[in-house]
Amino acid sequence: MRFRKDASCAPTSTAANYRNALIARVKIMCDLDISERRKPQDGRSLREFRAATGSNCARTIPTRGLEDVVMRILPRQADPLEPARIWPKPAP
């Protein structure tokens, strides 16, 4: 298991016997089929934690004999980005 923060991956130690339980829990949180391990799946859910709302995005990827999960935890923005803020108009 690795965590990515500010564009750098940091490995963590997780016991091998917890791997399947963690994957099953992530699948349950994102409304994925926990019995399907041979096909890729995508899911999303909204969670509230300490008065902050966030979005969990999970993708499962079948690998040789195992299954990998990529999970993104994104903060929910109060105001959506407007195109004018992303691409400002050029000065005349």
Secondary structure by P-SEA (a helix, b strand, c coil): cccccccbbbbbbbbccaaaaaaaaaaaaaccccccccbbbbbccccccccbbbbbbbbbbbcccbbbbbbbbbcccccccccccccccccc
